[in-house]
């Protein structure tokens, strides 16, 4: 399995959407057909201008005024909360949590829809094999964190938990290593047991 780091690595590229003129009944039918609870609403040039959700539809259905909202453009929530395909998985997860959303439209640099990412998509990173995670951790430690030959760090990964042990040339490096390893996609927790040289 390749390294899963960005939204582009895990998102659904075939994203269903509606335009601003799509009527109430057609929105409901599209949601049912694709088994989704919300749809991006696009402008004529493909930019995401809002999102219409089941909650928006239910609120619209309760409106009995003569000028009640009946189209996606009238019913949608705007501006849409979106994420770029280059965003990290962690950043997308934080955005979803902060905005209490189950899915996000994914846009390119011009704001055009290129996919959708869901909570389930973001959790794919935790399906990485332990061996892949271990290999990435070893490469991280060897080539980026600790000068070659100055430490002996052993890595074992089980069920996403990274166990690190061995020796470090400087006690201050332990926190650096643990924090960095914790950012490796698929790592659930980090357990470290290092020895360091005694103070002179």
DANOR-V533487 format. One record per residue. N is the residue number from 0. RES is the residue in one letter. NEAR is the number of other C-alpha atoms within 8 Angstrom. Layout:
BEGIN
<<N;RES;NEAR> <N;RES;NEAR>>
END
This chain:
BEGIN
<<0;X;5> <1;X;3> <2;X;5> <3;X;8> <4;X;8> <5;X;11> <6;X;15> <7;X;8> <8;X;7> <9;X;11> <10;X;13> <11;X;9> <12;X;7> <13;X;7> <14;X;9> <15;X;7> <16;X;8> <17;X;11> <18;X;11> <19;X;11> <20;X;7> <21;X;11> <22;X;9> <23;X;10> <24;X;6> <25;X;8> <26;X;11> <27;X;8> <28;X;8> <29;X;8> <30;X;12> <31;X;8> <32;X;6> <33;X;7> <34;X;6> <35;X;7> <36;X;7> <37;X;9> <38;X;12> <39;X;14> <40;X;16> <41;X;15> <42;X;10> <43;X;6> <44;X;6> <45;X;8> <46;X;11> <47;X;15> <48;X;11> <49;X;14> <50;X;14> <51;X;14> <52;X;11> <53;X;8> <54;X;6> <55;X;11> <56;X;11> <57;X;8> <58;X;8> <59;X;11> <60;X;7> <61;X;6> <62;X;8> <63;X;6> <64;X;5> <65;X;4> <66;X;4> <67;X;8> <68;X;8> <69;X;9> <70;X;11> <71;X;16> <72;X;11> <73;X;8> <74;X;12> <75;X;12> <76;X;10> <77;X;7> <78;X;7> <79;X;10> <80;X;7> <81;X;8> <82;X;10> <83;X;10> <84;X;11> <85;X;7> <86;X;11> <87;X;9> <88;X;10> <89;X;6> <90;X;8> <91;X;11> <92;X;10> <93;X;8> <94;X;8> <95;X;13> <96;X;8> <97;X;7> <98;X;6> <99;X;6> <100;X;8> <101;X;7> <102;X;9> <103;X;12> <104;X;14> <105;X;14> <106;X;15> <107;X;10> <108;X;6> <109;X;6> <110;X;8> <111;X;11> <112;X;13> <113;X;12> <114;X;12> <115;X;13> <116;X;14> <117;X;10> <118;X;10> <119;X;6> <120;X;10> <121;X;13> <122;X;8> <123;X;9> <124;X;9> <125;X;10> <126;X;7> <127;X;10> <128;X;7> <129;X;10> <130;X;7> <131;X;9> <132;X;15> <133;X;12> <134;X;8> <135;X;9> <136;X;11> <137;X;9> <138;X;9> <139;X;10> <140;X;10> <141;X;10> <142;X;9> <143;X;8> <144;X;9> <145;X;9> <146;X;9> <147;X;7> <148;X;5> <149;X;8> <150;X;11> <151;X;8> <152;X;9> <153;X;7> <154;X;11> <155;X;8> <156;X;12> <157;X;8> <158;X;5> <159;X;12> <160;X;11> <161;X;15> <162;X;12> <163;X;13> <164;X;11> <165;X;11> <166;X;10> <167;X;15> <168;X;9> <169;X;8> <170;X;8> <171;X;6> <172;X;9> <173;X;11> <174;X;7> <175;X;9> <176;X;10> <177;X;11> <178;X;8> <179;X;8> <180;X;12> <181;X;10> <182;X;7> <183;X;10> <184;X;10> <185;X;10> <186;X;14> <187;X;9> <188;X;8> <189;X;12> <190;X;9> <191;X;9> <192;X;8> <193;X;10> <194;X;8> <195;X;9> <196;X;8> <197;X;4> <198;X;3> <199;X;2>>
END
